[in-house]
Amino acid sequence: MKKVIEIRNLRYVYPDGTEALSQINLKISKGEAVALVGPNGAGKTTLLLHLNGILNGEGEVKILGLPITKENLREIRSKVGLVFQDPDDQLFLATVFDDVAFGPLNLGLPTEEVRERVKKALDEVGMLEAVSKSAHHLSFGEKKRVAIATVLSMNSEILAFDEPTSNLDPRSRRHLIEILKTFPQTKIFATHDINFAWEVCHRAIILDGGKIVADGPVKKIFTDQELLERHGLELPSRVSTNLLT
């Protein structure tokens, strides 16, 4: 299977001296859905921010075979769509259309192609009817979906999500899960939501103290109660319910 993300000996130290990532070695194949889980401060978000060059640590990060360098940054950012935890960090223009069109317009695409991309992206997340609205007038869950549309409109091959289900009510969370399950792109989720990861992902990676401490199939990692508890995590509710019956 084609490797779309290759990371070797990645280390990142914040300006205050905090070592956020240490000796990260990781390969992710095309089409995988991967959960990055671990306690607060484990390095999950820091790792995500290396995938499109927002952060740049020691070591090597390759995206679709391209090393993250200044020369490759524009192309890499068109291939890796990063969806932030707070959609207000991603939505800042007058209308939903403007927000979703922003990336394609910056690529210099023709107006008609931009319109088609915006329409397709909003349709994929069930937000086409909001195209003329201001994102500020939408619910939090609706904003999350529009934020996802902003990366879909770039035709990103890799989608990286930081806490996609945080602050969502049960209905919005369920709606988002069903949408994300349909996406064929390679997906990486930094999440505390073990139940979400159990349902959406094929592979789980546990980060703790800036290091990868476990990596394997979701059903293997998330049924190892001792491993999860050692790193501040709990069994998925479906697994814990089965243990009680």
C-alpha positions as a Markdown table, in Angstrom:
| # | Residue | x | y | z |
|---|---|---|---|---|
| 1 | Met | 0.0 | 0.0 | 0.0 |
| 2 | Lys | 1.3 | 3.5 | -0.9 |
| 3 | Lys | 2.7 | 5.4 | 2.0 |
| 4 | Val | 1.3 | 8.9 | 2.1 |
| 5 | Ile | 2.9 | 10.0 | 5.4 |
| 6 | Glu | 6.4 | 9.0 | 6.4 |
| 7 | Ile | 8.0 | 10.4 | 9.6 |
| 8 | Arg | 11.4 | 9.6 | 10.8 |
| 9 | Asn | 13.1 | 10.5 | 14.1 |
| 10 | Leu | 10.9 | 13.6 | 14.6 |
| 11 | Arg | 11.6 | 15.7 | 17.6 |
| 12 | Tyr | 10.0 | 19.0 | 18.6 |
| 13 | Val | 10.9 | 21.3 | 21.5 |
| 14 | Tyr | 8.8 | 24.3 | 22.2 |
| 15 | Pro | 10.5 | 27.7 | 22.9 |
| 16 | Asp | 10.0 | 27.2 | 26.6 |
| 17 | Gly | 12.1 | 24.0 | 26.5 |
| 18 | Thr | 9.3 | 21.6 | 26.7 |
| 19 | Glu | 10.0 | 18.5 | 24.6 |
| 20 | Ala | 6.6 | 17.8 | 22.9 |
| 21 | Leu | 7.7 | 15.0 | 20.5 |
| 22 | Ser | 10.6 | 12.6 | 20.8 |
| 23 | Gln | 11.8 | 10.0 | 18.3 |
| 24 | Ile | 8.5 | 9.8 | 16.4 |
| 25 | Asn | 8.7 | 7.1 | 13.6 |
| 26 | Leu | 5.5 | 6.6 | 11.7 |
| 27 | Lys | 4.2 | 5.5 | 8.3 |
| 28 | Ile | 0.6 | 5.9 | 7.3 |
| 29 | Ser | -0.8 | 4.3 | 4.1 |
| 30 | Lys | -3.3 | 5.7 | 1.6 |
| 31 | Gly | -6.9 | 5.3 | 2.8 |
| 32 | Glu | -6.1 | 4.5 | 6.4 |
| 33 | Ala | -8.2 | 6.0 | 9.2 |
| 34 | Val | -5.9 | 6.5 | 12.2 |
| 35 | Ala | -6.7 | 7.7 | 15.7 |
| 36 | Leu | -4.0 | 9.5 | 17.7 |
| 37 | Val | -5.0 | 9.1 | 21.3 |
| 38 | Gly | -3.3 | 9.9 | 24.7 |
| 39 | Pro | -3.6 | 12.1 | 27.7 |
| 40 | Asn | -3.5 | 15.9 | 27.6 |
| 41 | Gly | 0.0 | 17.1 | 26.7 |
| 42 | Ala | 0.9 | 13.8 | 25.0 |
| 43 | Gly | 1.8 | 15.6 | 21.7 |
| 44 | Lys | -1.2 | 14.8 | 19.5 |
| 45 | Thr | -1.9 | 18.3 | 18.2 |
| 46 | Thr | 1.8 | 19.0 | 17.9 |
| 47 | Leu | 2.2 | 16.0 | 15.7 |
| 48 | Leu | -0.8 | 17.0 | 13.5 |
| 49 | Leu | 0.7 | 20.5 | 13.0 |
| 50 | His | 3.8 | 18.9 | 11.5 |
| 51 | Leu | 1.8 | 17.3 | 8.7 |
| 52 | Asn | 1.5 | 20.6 | 6.7 |
| 53 | Gly | 4.4 | 22.5 | 8.0 |
| 54 | Ile | 2.8 | 24.7 | 10.6 |
| 55 | Leu | 5.4 | 23.4 | 13.0 |
| 56 | Asn | 8.8 | 22.2 | 11.8 |
| 57 | Gly | 10.9 | 20.0 | 14.2 |
| 58 | Glu | 14.1 | 18.0 | 13.9 |
| 59 | Gly | 14.0 | 14.8 | 11.8 |
| 60 | Glu | 12.2 | 14.1 | 8.6 |
| 61 | Val | 8.5 | 14.4 | 7.5 |
| 62 | Lys | 7.5 | 13.4 | 4.0 |
| 63 | Ile | 4.0 | 13.9 | 2.6 |
| 64 | Leu | 3.2 | 11.9 | -0.6 |
| 65 | Gly | 6.9 | 11.5 | -1.0 |
| 66 | Leu | 7.7 | 15.2 | -0.7 |
| 67 | Pro | 9.9 | 16.3 | 2.2 |
| 68 | Ile | 8.4 | 19.3 | 4.1 |
| 69 | Thr | 10.6 | 22.2 | 2.9 |
| 70 | Lys | 9.9 | 25.8 | 2.1 |
| 71 | Glu | 9.9 | 24.9 | -1.6 |
| 72 | Asn | 7.3 | 22.2 | -1.2 |
| 73 | Leu | 5.1 | 23.9 | 1.4 |
| 74 | Arg | 2.5 | 25.3 | -1.0 |
| 75 | Glu | 1.9 | 21.9 | -2.7 |
| 76 | Ile | 1.9 | 20.0 | 0.6 |
| 77 | Arg | -0.7 | 22.4 | 2.1 |
| 78 | Ser | -2.9 | 21.7 | -0.9 |
| 79 | Lys | -2.7 | 18.0 | -0.2 |
| 80 | Val | -3.1 | 18.0 | 3.6 |
| 81 | Gly | -6.3 | 19.5 | 5.0 |
| 82 | Leu | -6.1 | 20.4 | 8.7 |
| 83 | Val | -9.4 | 20.9 | 10.6 |
| 84 | Phe | -8.9 | 22.7 | 13.9 |
| 85 | Gln | -10.6 | 21.9 | 17.1 |
| 86 | Asp | -12.4 | 25.2 | 17.2 |
| 87 | Pro | -14.1 | 26.0 | 13.8 |
| 88 | Asp | -14.0 | 29.7 | 14.6 |
| 89 | Asp | -10.2 | 29.5 | 14.0 |
| 90 | Gln | -11.0 | 28.3 | 10.4 |
| 91 | Leu | -14.0 | 30.5 | 9.5 |
| 92 | Phe | -13.4 | 34.2 | 9.3 |
| 93 | Leu | -15.0 | 35.6 | 6.1 |
| 94 | Ala | -18.4 | 37.1 | 5.4 |
| 95 | Thr | -20.2 | 34.0 | 4.2 |
| 96 | Val | -19.9 | 30.3 | 4.2 |
| 97 | Phe | -19.2 | 30.4 | 0.4 |
| 98 | Asp | -16.3 | 32.8 | 1.0 |
| 99 | Asp | -14.8 | 30.6 | 3.6 |
| 100 | Val | -15.0 | 27.4 | 1.5 |
| 101 | Ala | -13.8 | 29.2 | -1.6 |
| 102 | Phe | -10.8 | 30.8 | 0.1 |
| 103 | Gly | -8.4 | 27.9 | -0.5 |
| 104 | Pro | -9.2 | 27.2 | -4.1 |
| 105 | Leu | -9.1 | 30.9 | -5.0 |
| 106 | Asn | -5.6 | 31.1 | -3.5 |
| 107 | Leu | -4.6 | 28.2 | -5.8 |
| 108 | Gly | -5.5 | 30.5 | -8.7 |
| 109 | Leu | -8.3 | 28.3 | -10.0 |
| 110 | Pro | -10.9 | 29.6 | -12.4 |
| 111 | Thr | -14.1 | 31.0 | -10.9 |
| 112 | Glu | -16.4 | 28.3 | -12.3 |
| 113 | Glu | -14.2 | 25.5 | -10.9 |
| 114 | Val | -14.1 | 27.3 | -7.5 |
| 115 | Arg | -17.9 | 27.4 | -7.5 |
| 116 | Glu | -18.2 | 23.7 | -8.4 |
| 117 | Arg | -15.7 | 22.8 | -5.6 |
| 118 | Val | -17.6 | 24.8 | -3.0 |
| 119 | Lys | -20.9 | 23.3 | -4.0 |
| 120 | Lys | -19.5 | 19.7 | -3.9 |
| 121 | Ala | -17.7 | 20.2 | -0.6 |
| 122 | Leu | -20.8 | 21.7 | 1.1 |
| 123 | Asp | -23.0 | 19.0 | -0.3 |
| 124 | Glu | -20.7 | 16.3 | 1.1 |
| 125 | Val | -21.1 | 17.7 | 4.6 |
| 126 | Gly | -24.8 | 18.5 | 4.3 |
| 127 | Met | -24.4 | 22.2 | 4.5 |
| 128 | Leu | -25.2 | 23.4 | 0.9 |
| 129 | Glu | -28.3 | 25.3 | 2.1 |
| 130 | Ala | -26.0 | 27.5 | 4.3 |
| 131 | Val | -23.8 | 28.7 | 1.3 |
| 132 | Ser | -25.0 | 32.3 | 1.6 |
| 133 | Lys | -25.1 | 32.5 | 5.4 |
| 134 | Ser | -22.5 | 33.9 | 7.8 |
| 135 | Ala | -20.8 | 31.1 | 9.7 |
| 136 | His | -21.2 | 33.2 | 12.9 |
| 137 | His | -25.0 | 32.5 | 12.7 |
| 138 | Leu | -24.6 | 28.7 | 12.5 |
| 139 | Ser | -24.6 | 26.2 | 15.4 |
| 140 | Phe | -21.3 | 24.8 | 16.6 |
| 141 | Gly | -22.0 | 21.5 | 14.9 |
| 142 | Glu | -22.8 | 23.3 | 11.6 |
| 143 | Lys | -19.6 | 25.3 | 11.9 |
| 144 | Lys | -17.6 | 22.1 | 12.3 |
| 145 | Arg | -19.1 | 20.7 | 9.1 |
| 146 | Val | -18.3 | 23.9 | 7.2 |
| 147 | Ala | -14.8 | 23.8 | 8.5 |
| 148 | Ile | -14.5 | 20.3 | 7.0 |
| 149 | Ala | -15.8 | 21.7 | 3.7 |
| 150 | Thr | -13.0 | 24.2 | 3.6 |
| 151 | Val | -10.5 | 21.4 | 3.3 |
| 152 | Leu | -12.6 | 19.2 | 1.1 |
| 153 | Ser | -12.8 | 22.1 | -1.4 |
| 154 | Met | -9.0 | 21.9 | -1.7 |
| 155 | Asn | -9.3 | 18.2 | -2.9 |
| 156 | Ser | -7.0 | 17.3 | 0.0 |
| 157 | Glu | -5.8 | 13.7 | -0.2 |
| 158 | Ile | -5.0 | 13.7 | 3.6 |
| 159 | Leu | -7.5 | 15.0 | 6.2 |
| 160 | Ala | -6.2 | 15.7 | 9.7 |
| 161 | Phe | -8.7 | 16.5 | 12.5 |
| 162 | Asp | -8.0 | 17.9 | 15.9 |
| 163 | Glu | -10.7 | 16.8 | 18.4 |
| 164 | Pro | -13.4 | 16.6 | 15.8 |
| 165 | Thr | -16.2 | 15.6 | 18.3 |
| 166 | Ser | -15.4 | 18.1 | 21.1 |
| 167 | Asn | -18.3 | 20.3 | 22.3 |
| 168 | Leu | -20.8 | 18.6 | 20.0 |
| 169 | Asp | -24.2 | 17.5 | 21.3 |
| 170 | Pro | -25.1 | 13.8 | 20.7 |
| 171 | Arg | -27.1 | 14.5 | 17.5 |
| 172 | Ser | -24.4 | 16.7 | 15.9 |
| 173 | Arg | -21.7 | 14.1 | 17.0 |
| 174 | Arg | -23.7 | 11.3 | 15.3 |
| 175 | His | -24.2 | 13.3 | 12.2 |
| 176 | Leu | -20.5 | 14.1 | 12.0 |
| 177 | Ile | -19.5 | 10.5 | 12.5 |
| 178 | Glu | -21.7 | 9.3 | 9.7 |
| 179 | Ile | -20.2 | 12.0 | 7.4 |
| 180 | Leu | -16.6 | 11.1 | 8.2 |
| 181 | Lys | -17.1 | 7.4 | 7.7 |
| 182 | Thr | -18.0 | 8.1 | 4.0 |
| 183 | Phe | -14.8 | 10.0 | 3.2 |
| 184 | Pro | -12.3 | 7.8 | 1.2 |
| 185 | Gln | -9.3 | 10.1 | 1.9 |
| 186 | Thr | -6.6 | 9.2 | 4.4 |
| 187 | Lys | -7.8 | 10.4 | 7.8 |
| 188 | Ile | -5.9 | 11.2 | 11.0 |
| 189 | Phe | -7.8 | 12.1 | 14.1 |
| 190 | Ala | -6.2 | 13.5 | 17.3 |
| 191 | Thr | -9.0 | 12.7 | 19.8 |
| 192 | His | -9.9 | 12.0 | 23.4 |
| 193 | Asp | -13.1 | 10.4 | 22.2 |
| 194 | Ile | -12.3 | 6.7 | 22.3 |
| 195 | Asn | -15.8 | 5.7 | 21.3 |
| 196 | Phe | -15.6 | 7.8 | 18.2 |
| 197 | Ala | -12.2 | 6.3 | 17.4 |
| 198 | Trp | -13.5 | 2.8 | 17.9 |
| 199 | Glu | -16.3 | 3.4 | 15.4 |
| 200 | Val | -14.5 | 5.4 | 12.7 |
| 201 | Cys | -10.8 | 4.3 | 12.7 |
| 202 | His | -9.0 | 1.2 | 11.7 |
| 203 | Arg | -5.7 | 1.9 | 13.5 |
| 204 | Ala | -4.9 | 3.5 | 16.8 |
| 205 | Ile | -1.7 | 5.1 | 18.0 |
| 206 | Ile | -1.2 | 6.0 | 21.6 |
| 207 | Leu | 1.1 | 9.0 | 22.4 |
| 208 | Asp | 2.3 | 9.7 | 25.8 |
| 209 | Gly | 5.1 | 12.0 | 26.9 |
| 210 | Gly | 5.7 | 12.9 | 23.3 |
| 211 | Lys | 6.4 | 9.3 | 22.3 |
| 212 | Ile | 4.5 | 6.5 | 20.5 |
| 213 | Val | 3.9 | 3.9 | 23.1 |
| 214 | Ala | 1.5 | 1.7 | 21.1 |
| 215 | Asp | 0.4 | 1.3 | 17.5 |
| 216 | Gly | -1.9 | -1.3 | 16.1 |
| 217 | Pro | -5.4 | -2.2 | 15.0 |
| 218 | Val | -8.1 | -0.4 | 16.9 |
| 219 | Lys | -9.7 | -3.6 | 18.1 |
| 220 | Lys | -6.4 | -4.8 | 19.6 |
| 221 | Ile | -5.3 | -1.5 | 21.2 |
| 222 | Phe | -8.7 | -0.5 | 22.6 |
| 223 | Thr | -9.4 | -3.9 | 24.2 |
| 224 | Asp | -6.2 | -3.9 | 26.2 |
| 225 | Gln | -7.5 | -2.4 | 29.4 |
| 226 | Glu | -4.1 | -2.5 | 31.2 |
| 227 | Leu | -2.4 | -0.6 | 28.3 |
| 228 | Leu | -5.2 | 2.0 | 28.2 |
| 229 | Glu | -5.2 | 2.6 | 31.9 |
| 230 | Arg | -1.4 | 3.0 | 32.0 |
| 231 | His | -1.8 | 5.9 | 29.6 |
| 232 | Gly | -4.8 | 7.6 | 31.2 |
| 233 | Leu | -7.4 | 6.1 | 28.8 |
| 234 | Glu | -10.5 | 4.1 | 29.2 |
| 235 | Leu | -12.1 | 1.2 | 27.3 |
| 236 | Pro | -14.6 | 2.1 | 24.7 |
| 237 | Ser | -18.1 | 1.8 | 26.2 |
| 238 | Arg | -19.0 | -1.0 | 23.8 |
| 239 | Val | -16.1 | -3.1 | 25.1 |
| 240 | Ser | -16.6 | -2.3 | 28.8 |
| 241 | Thr | -20.3 | -3.2 | 28.4 |
| 242 | Asn | -19.4 | -6.6 | 26.9 |
| 243 | Leu | -17.0 | -7.2 | 29.8 |
| 244 | Leu | -19.8 | -6.6 | 32.3 |
| 245 | Thr | -22.3 | -9.0 | 30.6 |
